[in-house]
Amino acid sequence: MPGSTSAASSPALRLATPTVTRTPLRSFPICHVTKCEIINGLWGLSISPLHMTTGGVSYESYFSYYMEQCNLALYDGERHISSKSHHHILEIAAKIKSQAPLPKCENEEEQINGSIDLAVRLLCMINIGELQYGFSGQERLIWSENSLEHWIKGYFNAPRGFHNGNVKLEKIFTARNLGRIAGIEIQFTNNLADHLLLMSEDDKRVAVFHNASFLIGQRKNSMFPEGFIDETLRTLALLFPQSDPKTRKWFRKLSRTSNLDFQAVKCDRLRAIDRHIDKFAFWRDRLVVLKQVFDEAEPSTLSQWWCDRRNEVQWYTFWVAILVLVFTLVFGLVQCVEGALQIYIALRP
């Protein structure tokens, strides 16, 4: 970890944050006023507490992630993190965003690094850091040098491996159809680094970052590469088209069991030109791979055969064959019954 400091004891980290954010990290649920100050402090916004309940964007999904990460960091009796309040997290986040040096304190290095890891995760929703005393089930990325902004831009600006402009992202290519047609399970994630990543060896599970409200709040955040946030929102518009009522109904049903951000199905509509693969730079490689898996998938169940209209000739041929088979079985059964009745009548005294 590049530089570290004690958020709880260093005067250099004191900010003019309201006292309400001094509420302990373990104190749940978080009130609207505190949530408002956390959003403003981490995302650089200036919304009011009233906006938290009446605004068009909901932050409940983000704060579900926020509390989950706090619980992970507070594991094992809070012995591995120096920050004890929301105020301390905002202090560290402010230092990270301003790229100010974080002085070391050797006696508390492990606790300080735990606080920095937590602040980074809450700041950018990327699974960065050790959190060695907690378990999230996700791959951990290590930020070990340069500023966090430099690391994030370097990670998402990695060289692209695919330059195939012939890939077509048709309207049928949606998150709902990935499962209905190709049998690809959607694994919703709060780790932005996992977005559109195939998560299983058989390519039957893909991670999708659903927290669109967080992305909207990051549009003015210079830590992410220019154009990255808008492109990520376009991938959500691609997978969850707001013009498709069936997708919205499907997503709402999933939201009942998982705390998903419904803003994901409210992203701006994509024009035909926006669906071209060349319009995606940061997520192009993962989109190409996912689309290839989708196109190559063959239906394996009757449900998938019914939903798969990508090849209409094949679809009609299959269902005509099924219809012929059904009629053949029915007529065969009728003939068997009729023959049995004839034999019964003939043998009857």
N, C-alpha and C positions, 0 to 999 in steps of 0.2 A: 504494500500500500504506500503510495507516494506521500510521505509526510503524515503526521497524525498529531492530534491534540486532544486535550481533555475538554469536552464541551461543558462539563459541569464546573470546572475550576478556572479556566483561562479567561482573564478579563478581556483579552483581545477579541473574544468571540461574543461579547455582550452586545445585543442589538436592542433597538427601541421597539420591541414587540410587546403587545398588550399582556398584562399579567394573566389573563385567562388561559393562555397557552402554556402556563406553568403547571397545568393539570397533569398529573402523573400519566405516563404512557399506559400503565395497566388499568387506568380508570376508563371503563366502557359502560354504556355507550357514550360517544362524544356528542356534545351539544352542538346546535347549529352555529352558534357564535364562534366556538372553537374551530369547527370545521371551516368556517369562512376564513378565519385568520390563517389556518394551515394552507388552504388553497391559495390565498393571496401571497403568503410567504414563499411557498414552494414554486408556484407557477408564475409569479410576478404579475398577478392580476389585481384588480381593485373592486371586487364585487362586494355587495352588502349582505348581511345575514338574511335579509328579506329575499334576496335573489336566490339564496340556497333552496328555498321552498317554492318560489313563484316563477323562477326563471325557466327557460325552455330546456336547459341542460340539467340532467340529474347527476349528482356526484356520489350516489350511494354505492355504486359498483366500485369506484375508486377507494372509498373508505372501507369497504369490505376487505380490499387488498391491503390497505393501510394497517388495519387492525390485525390482519393475519401476519404481516411482516413484523409488527411490533411484538406479537406473541412469540414468534420464532426467535427474535433477538433477545427477548426476556426469559428465554428458556433457562432452566437450571438455577432458579432463584436470583435472576438478574445479576449474576456474578461475572458475566462476560460482556457487559456493556456499561459505559460510564453515563450515558444519557438516561435520565429518569423522567423527563417531561417533554411535551411537544415543543416547548420553548427551546430546549437544547438542540433538538433536531433541526429546527429552523435556523439556529445559529450556525450549525455546521454546514447546512445546505447553502446559506448565504456566502460562507467562506469558499465553498467549492465553486459556486457560480462565479464569484468574483476572481477566482484563480489566485486568491491570496494564499501565502504559505501557511501551512498548518504545523506549528511548532510541536516537537515531540516531547513526551513526558515518559521517560523510560520505565518508571514504576507502574504506570498504568497503560502500557502499550497495547496489551491485548484488549482491554476494555475500550480504549480509544478507537482501535481499528474496528471493533464491533459496532461502535456508534457511527463511524464513518460509513461502514458498509450499509447500515440501516438507512442512513440519510440518503445515500446514493440510490438505493432501491426505491425509496419513496419519491425521490426527485425525478427519476427517469423511467421507472417501471421496467428495469432491466435487471436480470438476476446476476448482479455483480457482487463478488465478495465471498468470503469463506463461510460465515455463519456456521462454524464447525460444531457448535453445540445445538444446532437446530437441523431439521431435515425438511426439505421442500420437495424432493423427488425430481428436481430439475438439474440440468447441467449448470455448473457454476463458472462464470466468466471472471477473470482476474484483471483488475485495473492495477498495474504495477508501476507505470511510469507516465510522465507528462501530465497534463491537466485532464480532467474528466472530459471536457469538451473535445480535446484533441483525440482522446481514446474513442469516444462515441463516433465522431466523424470518420476516424480511421476504420472503425469496425463496419459501419454501414456503407462506406465508400470503397469497399474491397473490390478488386478487379472482377468484372463480369466474365462468365465462362461461355454464355450463349449469345449469339448474335443473329439468330434465326428470326427474320422478320415475317416469315410465312405463318407463324402461329396465330390462329384466330381465336379470340375470346368471345364466343357466341353468347347470346342471351341465355342459352340453356346451361351455361357454365356458372352455376350458383352453388352456394354451400348446401342448400337443401337437396339439389340434384346429385351432388357428390355422393351422398348416401343412398338416395333412391335408385340411382342408375348404376353407379360404379362400386357401391358398397364401401365407400371411404367414410370412416367415422370422423366427425368433427370433434376435436379436443380443444375446447375453449381455454385460453391461457391469458394470464396477466403479465407474462414475460414477453416484452416486445421483441427480444432477440429470437424468439421461437416462432414468430409469425410466419405462416405458410410453409413451415418445415414439416416434412414427412417424418413421423415419430416411430414408425415400426418397420421391421425388416421386410414385411410383405407389402409395404406401401398402402396399408389399409387404414391409416390413421394420420390426420394432418392437424397441426396446431393452428389456431386462428386467434389472434389478439382482438378481443371484442371491445376494449374500453375506448370507444370513440370520444366520450366526454373528455378523457385525459388528452387525447390527441388534439381536440379542438382547443383546449387550454394551453397547448404547447406551440401554437402557430407563431408566437413571437419569441419563442425560446431559441436563442442562438446556439445552444449546445448541440442541437441536431443539425445535420447538413441542410443546406438550402433546398427546399422543395420536397424534403423527405416526409414531413408530416402530411402535406396535401396528397402526396402519392399514396401513403398508407391509408388515408381516408378513401382514396379512389379504389383501393383493393377491397375495402369493406363495401363500397357502393357496388362493386362488381359481384361480390359474393352474396350480398344481402340487398338486392334491388328494392328500393322503397316502392316502386310501381307494381310489385308482385305481391298481391294480398295473401297468397298461399305461403310465401316465405315469411311474411310478417306474422301470420298465424302460427306457423311452425316455430319461429323464434320465440314468440310469446309463450308457447307451451313449454319450451325448454327453460324459459326464465322462471317458471314456477318452482323448479327443482334446483336451479343454479342461479346465483346472483349475477346475471348477465346485464350488460349495459344496453338498454333498448335504443340508445342513440345510434347503435350500429346499423339499424335498419332505417335510419332517417337521414343518411348521408345524401349529398346531392346526386341527382340522376346523371348517368354517363351518356354522352352522345356516342354515335357510332365511331367517330374518330378517336374518342377517348378510350375505346376498347381495344385499340391496336396495341400489340405487344411493345412496339417501339416507344410508346408513351410511358412505359414503366422502366425506370433505370435501377432503382435500389432493390426492387423486388422481382426483377425480370427473371433471373435464374430460377427462383423458386416457383414462379408462376408457370414457366415453361415446363419444368419437371412435373408439377401438379397437373397441368393440362395434358401432358403426354400420358400420365398414368390414367387420367380420366378417359382419354380417347381410346386407349388400348384395353380398357376394362371390358370384359365380356359378361353379359348377364348370367347369373348363376342361380337365381330364384325366379319363380313365376312373377313375383312382384316387380323385380328388376326388369324382366322381359316386358311387362306391361308398361312400365314407365319409360323404357329406353326407346325413344322415337328418333334417335340420331340417324338411323338407316331405315327409312320407311319401307323399302322393298323387303328388307330382312324381317322387319316387324310384321308386315302383312303376311309374308310367307309363313312365319312361325305360327301366328295365330290362326291362319287358315288350316294349317296342318293340325293344330290342336283341336280346332272345330271339327275337322274331318274325323279325327281320332275319337272325339266324344260321341259324334253321331254314330260312328261304327260300333262303339261299345254299347250305346243305347239300343241301336237296332239289333245288335247281336243278343243283348239281354232280352229284348222283347221276343225275338225269335225263339230263344231258349225257353222262355216262359210259355209261349204259345205251343211249342212242341211238347212240353211237359203236360200242358193241359189236354192236348189232343190224345196223348198216350193214356192219361188218366181216364178220359172219357171213354176211350176205346176198350180199356180193360175193366171198366166199371160194370158190374153185373146188371 
